[in-house]
Amino acid sequence: NKFIRQIVGPKAYGDKQPTKEEKNEVWNEIESLILPNMESHLRDKQREFFCTDDDVSIIDVQYYNTL
């Protein structure tokens, strides 16, 4: 959500552009917290995905993000 706000806010709502430090802070959070958790979740072989039995598809990723 923070990442999207940094991109969409200035373009759609005229918010101030984030500084390089703000962008880096959000990316570091995504890279260190969110992506590893998502990767672990998607690689869990015991988990059944929404649209497939054992292969992740773009639909699974989309629903993952929505949920």
N, C-alpha and C positions, 0 to 999 in steps of 0.2 A: 504494500500500500504506500509506503514511504517513497519507494522507487517510482511508482506510477505518478504520485503527486509531484515529484521532482521534474518529471518529463511533461506531464499534462498541464500542471498548474500554470506555469509561465505562458504556455502557448494558448490554452483555452480560457484562462481566467485572469491573465495579466499579472500573476504572482511574480515576485522577484525571482530572478534566476538563482539557483543554488550555487554556492561557492564550490570551488574544487574540493575543499576540505569536507563540505557537507555531502557532496557526491561520493567521495571516497569513504566516508563514514557509513553511508547507506550500503554501498557496494561491499564493504568489509563485513557488515552484518549479514548481508545476503550470502556471501561466500563462506562465512564461517559458521553460521547458524542454520540458515534455511536450506541451502543446497545439500549439505550432508544429510540432514533429516529427510529431505525429499528423496535423495538417492537411496538411503537405507529403506525407506518405505517402498519405493518402487522395486528394489531388489529382493524384497522379502518373498521367498518362494512359497511360503505358506499362505500368502495373501491372494485372494481372488480379485481380479480387477473387474471393473464395470463392464467393459466391452469384450474382453478376451479372457481366456483361461490362464495363459502363462506368459504372454507377450504384451508388453506395454505398447500402446498406440498413442497417437496424438489426442485421441478422444479421452483416453484415461488421464492424460496429463491435464487436459482442459477441465475435466470434472474434478480432478484433484485440486486444481487452483480455485475452482468455484466453491467447493466444499470447504 
